[in-house]
Amino acid sequence: MAHPAVLHQLVERYTAQAAVGAADAAARRRADDLAHTLCVSTGTRRVEDALQVAAHVLGAEGGSLTPAA
């Protein structure tokens, strides 16, 4: 499991890239790469699951996170 600070940064970066939308191919590729990294970091296979795990870990660490799927 990645350190909570790393998870927080990954989730923030993923959320920002995903918000750009499908219109930007480069942003979509970065979002896909970040989704993969989140999954590896949390031991999951789907980004939705990775975001839930990250939210749980960050909540347990006293961090705040509202993941956008």
N, C-alpha and C positions, 0 to 999 in steps of 0.2 A: 504494500500500500504506500502510495506516495505521501510525502509530508503534507499536512493540511495547507500550508502556505503555497505549495506547488499546485495542489488541487484547486485552490481558490483562483490562482492565476490562470490555470488551464480553463476553468469554467468561464471566467471573465473573457478570455480571449476567444473561446468557442462561441459564446453568446454574441459577442461583437461581430464576429465573422458571419455567423448564421443570420444575423439581423440584416446584413447587406443584401441578402437574397440571392436567388438563383440567377439573376440577370448578369452577375459578374462572375465569370468563369474562374478567375484567379481567387476571388474571395471564397467561392464554393470549394475550390481545391484546398485552400487553407483550412476551411471549416472541416472538411473531410479528414485532413491530416490531424487536426486537433481532436476530432471525435475519436480517431484511432488511438491517439495518445491517451485520451481520457479512459478509453476502454482498457487499454493495457495497464494503466496506472491503478485502476479500480478492480481489475480482474473480471471484467464483464465483456459481453460481446455486442451489446447495443448501446448507443449513446444515451438513450433514454434511461437505461439502467445505470450507466456510469454517472449520469447527472444525479440520480436518486442516491446512489452510494456517496457521492461527493457531498451532497446536501446533508446526509446523515452524519458523515465524518465531520464536516465543518460545524454542524449544529452541536455535536458532542464536544467539539473543541472551543465552543463559545463564539464561533464565527457566524456570520449571517450570510445566507445565500438563498436566493430564489431562482432556481434554474428555469430557463426557458427552453422548452423542447422543440 
